[in-house]
């Protein structure tokens, strides 16, 4: 089992934690952003973190790992490699999460949904809906970072490699905006 200290060491070494004024995918503002895409620049980080997540689902007979694009494309691959099953990703088309490229879930197939960072879980909930529409069985949700402050509820077990508390605010309540910090940076991928 990977230790919290080791996870923080990896996140620091990979340059994941950013400081500034950010607009999160959820629309909320924050003074910190976890750019987990940087984990996947180096396989020594992604392999270790994704294997630690896969370990948490080792007894669930996972048959397929699915993640939302863009943040979980490489992650779904790496987690599935550790588990020894297939993977693919869901992506947005006209603003709606969909399965394309011939990807399909078989009825009754046991699916693990993964996401690099969970704040509100909106993208994950969309992917869960797609899997259920196709008759798949979502056995759990896994993330590298849980920044939901314990609020994410997917109706299935949710496990993460690390939970990190990062303050976030509705735009009207953002102290950075009120202090004149300017427009927040949006490093996420929701509009892509």
N, C-alpha and C positions, 0 to 999 in steps of 0.2 A: 504494500500500500504506500502510495506516495505521500510525503508529509506536506503540511501547509507551508513549511519553511522552504522546501524544495520547489513547490509551485511558485511561491513568491520570487524565489531566486530566478526561475525561468522567465517569469513575466518581466522582471526587472532587466535581465540580461537581453531579452528579445526587444526591449523598448516598447512594450505594450501599453503602459500607463502614460497617458498624456494629460497635461495640465493646461487650462485655458477656459474658453467659453464655447460650449458645444451644444448643438441641437441634436438630441437623440432621435433614433428612428421612431420612437413613440410620440415625438413632438415636444417632449419635456426638455428643459435646459439643465445643464450640469457644468460644474467646474472641473470635472475629470472625465476622461474618456478612455475606455479600454479598447485599443485597436488590436483585437485578437488576430486580425489577418497577418500581423507580423510574426505570429507563432509559426505560420505555415511557410515562411521564407526559409526556414532551416529545419530539415527533417529530424534533427536531434531533439528539437523542442516538440514538434507535432507528434512524433512517434511516442515519446514518453508521456505526454499529457493525454493523448487519445487512448493509449493502452491503459492508462489509469482509469479513464472513464469506462472503457470496454469491460474492464475487470469488475466493475460494479453491476454489470448486467450479465455476467458469465453464466448464471443459472437460469436465464429467462428464455433459452432456445430461440434467440434472435435469428430470423431468416433474411432480413433486409434492413439496411440502415438508410434513412432518407433525411436530407437536410435542405433547408431553404437556401436558394442562391441569393446572394453571392457568398455570404459569410460561412456557410457550412458545406460548400461543394467539396473542398479538399478534406474537411473534417469528416464528412460521411465516408469518404474513401478510406481515410486512415483508421477510423473506428471499425469499419467493416473488415479491414485487413487484420486487425487484432482479433476480431471475433471469428473471422473465417467465413463470411457470407457476402452476398451481393450488396451493392449500394447504388443509389442515384440521387438526383436532386430535383426539387420543385423550383419553378421560376415564375416570375411575374410576366403576365401578358395582358396588356391593357389595364394595368394596375391590380390585377387579380392573380393570386397564386394558382398555378396550374402545373399539370404534368405534360411534358412535351417530349419530343425526340423518341417516341415509341416506348417511353417509360410507363409501366403499369404495375399495379399491385394485384396480386392474385387473391381471390376470396379466401379468407381464413389465414392468410400469410401474417406471420408474427413480425411486426415492424417496430424498430426503435427509431424515434425522431431525435435528431441532434441539431444543436445550434451552438455557435461559438460563445455568444453572450446572451443571457436572458435578462431583460429588464421588465417589460410588461408581458412578453410572450406572445405578442400579436401574430408574428410570422409563424411561430410554432403552432398556434391554434389553427391557422389557415391550413397548414400542412396536415395536421391531424384530421381536419375535416375532409381533405382530399382522400386520405388513406381510408377513412371510414366509408366515404362514398363508393369506393371501389371494393368494399368488403374486407379490407385489411383489419387486423387486430393490432392496435397500438398498445404495446406492452410497457412502454415508458418513454420518458423524455430525458435526454442527457445533454449537459452543457459543460464547457470548460469552466466558464465563469457564471455564477448566479449572482446577479446584482439586483435581484428583485426584493431584497430585504425580507425574504420569506413569504412574499405575497403571490408568487406565481403558482397557479393551480390549473393543472391540465386534466384533472380527473383520472390520471394515471400516475404511477410513481415518477417523481422528478429527482434526478441525482446530478450533482455537479462535482467537478474536481476541486473547486474552491468557491466559497461564497465571499463576496467583497461588497461591503457597504459603501456606496457612493451616493452623495446627496444629489437629488434632482428636484426640479420645480416646474410647475406649470409656467408657461411663458409670462403670464400676467403677474406671477409671484416671484420671478427670478431676480435675486438680489444683484446679479451681474448686470442685467438690463437696467435695473433701477439706478445702478451706480454709473451708467453710461459706458459700459464695456464694449459697446458696438454690437454688430450683428454676430450671432453665434456661428461657429463653423459646423458644418454638417458632414462628418466623415463617413457616415453610414452608407448603405447601398439600397435603401428602400426605393428610390426613384429610378434605379437603373433597370 
